[in-house]
Amino acid sequence: MTMTPAELEARKDTLELLNAEATSRLTRQRAREESVGALARWLGRPSPAVTLGYYAHFVP
C-alpha cells in the first residue's frame, strides 16, 4: 500500500503525539519513585536537564 505525502505526515504526527503522551504519563509515574537522573537514563536522554526541559510540567 502506497501512502501519499499527506498520509505519511499525518502518521508521523500521530506517532509523535503517542510518544509524547506515553512519556509524559511515565514521567509522572516514575518521578514519584525515582530521581530525575534515573528517569533520564531510562528514557535515553543525554542528561536530567534535557528531561526536565521536556517534561518538567508533568513532574509533581
PyMOL commands that set and color helices and strands:
alter all, ss='L'
color gray80, all
select helices_A, chain A and resi 5-31+36-43+48-58
alter helices_A, ss='H'
color red, helices_A
deselect
rebuild
show_as cartoon
